[in-house]
């Protein structure tokens, strides 16, 4: 079939509405990589294949159709087989979603990596599939590339204890965490042995030169069944730094606390918004009887919490806004002297003295002309700040 010229599916002259110029009548295993490379060159951060819909990609936080035709069952079967393998349909039918990484090698020196989620859905009254692919850079950015505040950078590397990065899905938690790991690796004295446990592995550190550091990355559940197993595994391998991709349940949170108590620097993420809310959410994951003991253990080990949000930037792109708080000895001692149920309100009052509220971060961005007023108002009220 002859190659079509790209068609704009959106009214006006928005060039981002152009569809894939090499689109033909059928998506096959042989054309998927070419499409992914084209989409990444357009600046796509996320690409979504969904039954009965065109392919969509996200540019600067906005969805645009990337193909003219909708995907039928044969297209989706080819996509699943190429990205996951022949057992994809059976695994989806068992009621599981699939998390993995995918890589395209346009030449022997270049790797384009994606984080992938495959989920069964209902479309037009029948079982269908959505495949979401997040494009990842070849190497993690630096903290300075991300314009991370100096106060965060200065407190990123405690000798021991826990640093927690929080935010909703798509807020750049993994990118911030990877940038922080890169800083540790690139220090003149390195960071010793760094072990990461991720689901899936997103950023890799192959190109980062660090002769005094050794990085080992483990994918959950490909190499180990869950994050809690990962932390217990790490304690047998004498690391200095442990990265836990997500503290999503009581077992993982408890294991991360114990690793922090035994002299390790532990980095992890949660899907919470705000410093105080993060502490409260982590405590609430435990049964009522064990909450007091686990709450005080958490407070003894936490060193910094950073909440990040990505907001559309005036003129295009997105800007990262952050609420954070550092937990020095005097703050932790003050919290340990009171009932943990009272921590939320006290922490909210302490944030301006030991970090910055999301409201202040949004206000600065608004006054600089970086974001619209509606985003400032939304974020100013989102974390109680």
TORDOTI-865169 format. One record per residue (C-alpha): residue number from 1; residue in one letter; x, y, z. Coordinates in steps of 0.2 Angstrom, whole numbers. Example, Ala and Ser with C-alpha at 12.3 -4.5 7.8 and 13.67 -1.06 7.14 Angstrom:
2
(1,"a",(62,-22,39))
(2,"s",(68,-5,36))
This chain:
385
(1,"x",(0,0,0))
(2,"x",(7,17,-4))
(3,"x",(13,28,10))
(4,"x",(0,42,14))
(5,"x",(5,60,18))
(6,"x",(2,64,37))
(7,"x",(-16,70,40))
(8,"x",(-20,82,54))
(9,"x",(-35,76,64))
(10,"x",(-37,92,73))
(11,"x",(-44,108,67))
(12,"x",(-33,123,64))
(13,"x",(-14,123,60))
(14,"x",(-8,113,76))
(15,"x",(7,103,68))
(16,"x",(6,91,83))
(17,"x",(-10,84,76))
(18,"x",(-1,76,62))
(19,"x",(-2,57,60))
(20,"x",(11,44,57))
(21,"x",(17,48,39))
(22,"x",(22,29,36))
(23,"x",(5,22,41))
(24,"x",(-2,8,31))
(25,"x",(-17,-2,32))
(26,"x",(-11,-14,46))
(27,"x",(1,-12,61))
(28,"x",(12,-27,61))
(29,"x",(27,-33,72))
(30,"x",(38,-26,59))
(31,"x",(31,-9,59))
(32,"x",(29,-6,78))
(33,"x",(47,-1,81))
(34,"x",(47,11,67))
(35,"x",(31,20,73))
(36,"x",(38,21,91))
(37,"x",(54,29,84))
(38,"x",(44,42,74))
(39,"x",(33,46,89))
(40,"x",(48,48,101))
(41,"x",(56,60,88))
(42,"x",(40,70,88))
(43,"x",(43,73,107))
(44,"x",(30,60,114))
(45,"x",(32,56,132))
(46,"x",(18,43,132))
(47,"x",(11,32,118))
(48,"x",(-6,22,120))
(49,"x",(-12,8,110))
(50,"x",(-30,4,113))
(51,"x",(-43,-8,105))
(52,"x",(-55,1,93))
(53,"x",(-46,18,94))
(54,"x",(-32,26,85))
(55,"x",(-15,26,93))
(56,"x",(-13,41,104))
(57,"x",(3,50,110))
(58,"x",(6,63,123))
(59,"x",(15,79,118))
(60,"x",(19,91,132))
(61,"x",(5,84,143))
(62,"x",(-9,84,129))
(63,"x",(-15,68,119))
(64,"x",(-15,69,100))
(65,"x",(-20,55,88))
(66,"x",(-5,48,80))
(67,"x",(-13,36,67))
(68,"x",(-28,39,56))
(69,"x",(-35,21,57))
(70,"x",(-42,13,73))
(71,"x",(-34,-3,80))
(72,"x",(-43,-19,77))
(73,"x",(-41,-36,86))
(74,"x",(-27,-41,73))
(75,"x",(-18,-25,76))
(76,"x",(-18,-27,95))
(77,"x",(-13,-46,94))
(78,"x",(2,-40,84))
(79,"x",(7,-27,96))
(80,"x",(5,-38,111))
(81,"x",(15,-52,103))
(82,"x",(29,-40,98))
(83,"x",(30,-30,115))
(84,"x",(27,-44,127))
(85,"x",(27,-61,118))
(86,"x",(14,-75,114))
(87,"x",(8,-78,132))
(88,"x",(2,-60,134))
(89,"x",(-17,-64,130))
(90,"x",(-17,-79,142))
(91,"x",(-9,-68,156))
(92,"x",(-22,-54,154))
(93,"x",(-36,-67,154))
(94,"x",(-30,-73,171))
(95,"x",(-35,-55,178))
(96,"x",(-17,-48,179))
(97,"x",(-10,-32,172))
(98,"x",(8,-33,164))
(99,"x",(22,-21,169))
(100,"x",(38,-23,159))
(101,"x",(51,-13,150))
(102,"x",(54,-13,131))
(103,"x",(68,-7,120))
(104,"x",(71,-2,102))
(105,"x",(88,-2,95))
(106,"x",(89,8,79))
(107,"x",(107,5,77))
(108,"x",(121,-4,87))
(109,"x",(125,12,98))
(110,"x",(107,18,102))
(111,"x",(94,11,114))
(112,"x",(77,19,115))
(113,"x",(68,12,131))
(114,"x",(50,12,136))
(115,"x",(41,8,152))
(116,"x",(26,-2,148))
(117,"x",(9,-7,156))
(118,"x",(-3,-19,147))
(119,"x",(-21,-19,155))
(120,"x",(-37,-29,149))
(121,"x",(-52,-17,147))
(122,"x",(-69,-17,140))
(123,"x",(-72,-9,123))
(124,"x",(-89,-9,114))
(125,"x",(-95,-23,125))
(126,"x",(-81,-35,123))
(127,"x",(-64,-39,131))
(128,"x",(-50,-28,124))
(129,"x",(-33,-21,129))
(130,"x",(-24,-5,132))
(131,"x",(-5,-3,131))
(132,"x",(3,12,138))
(133,"x",(21,15,134))
(134,"x",(32,29,143))
(135,"x",(47,34,133))
(136,"x",(63,35,144))
(137,"x",(79,44,140))
(138,"x",(95,34,137))
(139,"x",(102,40,153))
(140,"x",(94,49,168))
(141,"x",(95,68,169))
(142,"x",(105,77,182))
(143,"x",(96,86,196))
(144,"x",(102,102,189))
(145,"x",(94,97,172))
(146,"x",(77,96,182))
(147,"x",(80,113,191))
(148,"x",(79,104,208))
(149,"x",(80,117,222))
(150,"x",(97,118,230))
(151,"x",(90,114,247))
(152,"x",(84,97,241))
(153,"x",(101,93,232))
(154,"x",(110,97,248))
(155,"x",(100,85,258))
(156,"x",(99,71,245))
(157,"x",(113,60,252))
(158,"x",(110,57,271))
(159,"x",(123,44,278))
(160,"x",(108,33,283))
(161,"x",(89,35,284))
(162,"x",(75,36,271))
(163,"x",(72,49,257))
(164,"x",(54,48,250))
(165,"x",(48,55,233))
(166,"x",(30,57,232))
(167,"x",(17,62,219))
(168,"x",(3,56,208))
(169,"x",(5,45,193))
(170,"x",(15,54,179))
(171,"x",(22,67,191))
(172,"x",(40,62,187))
(173,"x",(45,53,203))
(174,"x",(55,40,194))
(175,"x",(64,53,184))
(176,"x",(68,63,200))
(177,"x",(74,47,209))
(178,"x",(85,42,195))
(179,"x",(93,60,194))
(180,"x",(97,59,212))
(181,"x",(105,42,210))
(182,"x",(115,49,196))
(183,"x",(122,62,207))
(184,"x",(127,49,220))
(185,"x",(136,39,207))
(186,"x",(145,54,200))
(187,"x",(152,61,216))
(188,"x",(171,60,216))
(189,"x",(171,47,230))
(190,"x",(156,38,222))
(191,"x",(143,29,233))
(192,"x",(149,12,236))
(193,"x",(137,-2,231))
(194,"x",(120,4,225))
(195,"x",(105,-9,224))
(196,"x",(89,-4,215))
(197,"x",(73,-14,215))
(198,"x",(61,-7,202))
(199,"x",(44,-13,193))
(200,"x",(50,-12,179))
(201,"x",(67,-5,177))
(202,"x",(66,12,169))
(203,"x",(82,21,169))
(204,"x",(99,12,167))
(205,"x",(116,19,172))
(206,"x",(127,11,159))
(207,"x",(134,27,153))
(208,"x",(137,35,170))
(209,"x",(155,34,174))
(210,"x",(158,30,192))
(211,"x",(174,20,196))
(212,"x",(170,20,215))
(213,"x",(152,14,213))
(214,"x",(144,-2,208))
(215,"x",(126,-2,203))
(216,"x",(115,-18,203))
(217,"x",(97,-16,196))
(218,"x",(84,-30,200))
(219,"x",(67,-30,191))
(220,"x",(51,-34,201))
(221,"x",(43,-48,198))
(222,"x",(55,-54,185))
(223,"x",(70,-57,197))
(224,"x",(61,-56,214))
(225,"x",(43,-58,218))
(226,"x",(40,-41,227))
(227,"x",(48,-25,234))
(228,"x",(48,-32,252))
(229,"x",(58,-47,246))
(230,"x",(70,-35,237))
(231,"x",(74,-25,253))
(232,"x",(77,-42,263))
(233,"x",(88,-47,248))
(234,"x",(98,-31,249))
(235,"x",(102,-33,267))
(236,"x",(112,-49,263))
(237,"x",(122,-40,250))
(238,"x",(131,-26,260))
(239,"x",(125,-11,250))
(240,"x",(127,7,255))
(241,"x",(112,13,245))
(242,"x",(95,4,242))
(243,"x",(82,11,230))
(244,"x",(65,3,232))
(245,"x",(54,8,217))
(246,"x",(38,10,227))
(247,"x",(33,8,245))
(248,"x",(16,2,241))
(249,"x",(11,-10,256))
(250,"x",(15,-13,274))
(251,"x",(27,-26,271))
(252,"x",(38,-15,259))
(253,"x",(36,0,271))
(254,"x",(41,-10,286))
(255,"x",(56,-18,276))
(256,"x",(62,-1,271))
(257,"x",(61,6,288))
(258,"x",(71,-9,295))
(259,"x",(84,-6,281))
(260,"x",(86,12,286))
(261,"x",(88,8,304))
(262,"x",(102,-4,300))
(263,"x",(113,10,293))
(264,"x",(108,11,275))
(265,"x",(102,26,264))
(266,"x",(85,20,257))
(267,"x",(76,29,243))
(268,"x",(58,26,238))
(269,"x",(42,33,231))
(270,"x",(24,33,236))
(271,"x",(8,39,227))
(272,"x",(4,52,240))
(273,"x",(3,71,239))
(274,"x",(11,82,252))
(275,"x",(23,79,266))
(276,"x",(11,77,280))
(277,"x",(-1,66,270))
(278,"x",(14,55,265))
(279,"x",(18,51,284))
(280,"x",(0,48,288))
(281,"x",(-3,37,273))
(282,"x",(12,26,277))
(283,"x",(7,24,295))
(284,"x",(-11,20,290))
(285,"x",(-5,5,280))
(286,"x",(-1,-4,296))
(287,"x",(-14,-13,307))
(288,"x",(-21,-2,321))
(289,"x",(-11,-12,335))
(290,"x",(6,-9,326))
(291,"x",(4,8,321))
(292,"x",(12,17,336))
(293,"x",(27,7,335))
(294,"x",(29,8,316))
(295,"x",(25,27,316))
(296,"x",(39,31,328))
(297,"x",(51,19,318))
(298,"x",(46,29,303))
(299,"x",(49,45,311))
(300,"x",(66,40,317))
(301,"x",(72,35,300))
(302,"x",(64,48,288))
(303,"x",(77,61,282))
(304,"x",(67,71,268))
(305,"x",(51,70,259))
(306,"x",(48,78,242))
(307,"x",(31,79,233))
(308,"x",(32,84,215))
(309,"x",(19,89,202))
(310,"x",(21,92,184))
(311,"x",(11,107,177))
(312,"x",(8,113,160))
(313,"x",(20,128,156))
(314,"x",(14,144,148))
(315,"x",(22,143,130))
(316,"x",(23,124,130))
(317,"x",(31,110,140))
(318,"x",(29,106,158))
(319,"x",(37,113,174))
(320,"x",(40,103,190))
(321,"x",(34,111,206))
(322,"x",(39,103,223))
(323,"x",(34,103,241))
(324,"x",(48,96,252))
(325,"x",(53,95,270))
(326,"x",(70,90,278))
(327,"x",(69,81,295))
(328,"x",(84,85,305))
(329,"x",(87,79,323))
(330,"x",(77,92,331))
(331,"x",(61,90,321))
(332,"x",(62,71,323))
(333,"x",(64,73,342))
(334,"x",(50,85,343))
(335,"x",(38,73,334))
(336,"x",(44,58,344))
(337,"x",(39,67,360))
(338,"x",(21,69,354))
(339,"x",(7,57,349))
(340,"x",(9,52,331))
(341,"x",(-10,56,328))
(342,"x",(-5,74,330))
(343,"x",(9,74,318))
(344,"x",(-1,80,303))
(345,"x",(-5,98,308))
(346,"x",(12,100,316))
(347,"x",(22,95,301))
(348,"x",(11,106,290))
(349,"x",(16,121,301))
(350,"x",(35,116,301))
(351,"x",(36,114,282))
(352,"x",(40,133,278))
(353,"x",(55,132,291))
(354,"x",(62,116,285))
(355,"x",(57,116,266))
(356,"x",(44,124,255))
(357,"x",(25,121,253))
(358,"x",(17,117,237))
(359,"x",(8,133,238))
(360,"x",(24,143,239))
(361,"x",(31,134,224))
(362,"x",(16,137,214))
(363,"x",(15,155,219))
(364,"x",(33,158,213))
(365,"x",(30,149,197))
(366,"x",(14,160,194))
(367,"x",(23,176,198))
(368,"x",(37,171,186))
(369,"x",(24,169,172))
(370,"x",(28,150,171))
(371,"x",(10,144,175))
(372,"x",(-8,149,173))
(373,"x",(-17,156,188))
(374,"x",(-29,141,189))
(375,"x",(-14,129,192))
(376,"x",(-8,140,205))
(377,"x",(-25,140,214))
(378,"x",(-27,122,212))
(379,"x",(-9,117,219))
(380,"x",(-11,130,233))
(381,"x",(-25,121,240))
(382,"x",(-19,103,236))
(383,"x",(-8,99,251))
(384,"x",(-16,110,264))
(385,"x",(-3,123,261))
